[in-house]
Amino acid sequence: MPIRKKQILNYLSKTTDMMKGSLAESYRSCGKKGCKCQRGELHRGYFFSFSAKGKQNMFYVPKKYYNKMKKLTNNWKHHKKLLEELTDINVQLIKKGEFEE
């Protein structure tokens, strides 16, 4: 088994929590009379967008969870790249007739 494949499998075996989706920052006005947003100081909010069962979904993320969710989405992106690399390695091994079952 190639060293890089062993490294990827070892890392993936220690899988941490993750989420597939995107975080976005939004600025908007609440519409309340006399609020600072009426003077141009818009309210900042965070939203998480994801796809589930073929439908796009989005929900508000409280500020206290933003950093944790950012970490979870980054974990997903990193694992996705590793899985793509693992697939490439396995394809090459199969083509060479060196794939281990």
C-alpha positions in Angstrom: 0.0 0.0 0.0 1.4 3.4 -0.9 2.6 5.6 2.0 0.2 8.5 1.0 -2.8 6.1 1.0 -1.8 4.9 4.5 -1.5 8.5 5.7 -5.0 9.4 4.3 -6.7 6.3 5.8 -5.0 6.9 9.1 -6.2 10.5 9.2 -9.7 9.6 8.1 -10.0 7.0 10.8 -9.7 9.8 13.3 -12.6 11.6 11.8 -13.8 14.6 13.7 -17.2 16.4 13.7 -18.0 18.2 10.4 -20.8 19.8 8.4 -21.2 20.1 4.7 -22.3 23.6 3.7 -21.4 27.2 3.7 -21.3 30.0 6.2 -22.2 33.5 5.1 -22.2 36.9 6.8 -25.2 39.2 6.1 -26.0 42.8 6.9 -29.5 44.0 7.0 -32.0 46.5 8.4 -34.6 45.4 10.9 -37.1 48.1 10.1 -37.7 49.3 13.6 -38.2 53.0 13.9 -35.3 54.8 15.5 -32.9 51.8 15.3 -29.3 52.4 14.4 -29.9 50.4 11.2 -32.1 53.2 10.0 -29.0 55.5 10.1 -27.0 53.0 8.0 -25.5 50.9 10.8 -26.8 47.6 9.6 -27.2 44.5 11.8 -24.7 41.7 11.2 -25.9 38.1 11.1 -24.5 34.7 10.1 -26.3 32.1 8.1 -25.6 28.5 7.2 -26.6 27.2 3.8 -26.7 23.5 3.0 -28.4 21.0 0.7 -30.4 18.1 2.1 -32.7 15.7 0.2 -32.3 17.7 -2.9 -33.4 21.0 -1.4 -31.4 24.1 -0.4 -31.8 25.1 3.2 -30.6 28.1 5.2 -30.8 29.0 8.8 -29.6 31.7 11.2 -26.4 30.9 13.2 -26.1 32.7 16.6 -22.8 34.5 16.9 -21.6 32.3 19.7 -21.7 29.3 17.3 -20.0 30.9 14.3 -16.5 29.9 15.1 -17.4 26.3 15.9 -19.5 26.0 12.7 -16.6 27.5 10.7 -14.3 24.8 12.0 -16.9 22.1 11.1 -17.3 23.4 7.6 -13.5 23.6 7.2 -13.2 20.0 8.5 -15.7 18.9 5.7 -13.7 20.7 3.0 -10.4 19.1 4.2 -12.0 15.6 4.3 -13.5 16.0 0.9 -10.1 16.9 -0.6 -8.6 13.8 1.1 -11.4 11.5 -0.2 -10.8 12.9 -3.7 -7.1 12.2 -3.4 -7.8 8.7 -2.1 -10.0 8.0 -5.0 -7.3 9.1 -7.4 -4.8 6.8 -5.7 -7.2 3.8 -5.8 -7.9 4.4 -9.5 -4.2 4.4 -10.3 -3.7 1.2 -8.2 -6.6 -0.5 -10.0 -5.2 0.5 -13.4 -1.8 -0.9 -12.5 -3.3 -4.1 -11.1 -1.9 -3.4 -7.7 -5.1 -2.7 -5.8 -5.3 -4.6 -2.5 -8.7 -6.1 -1.5 
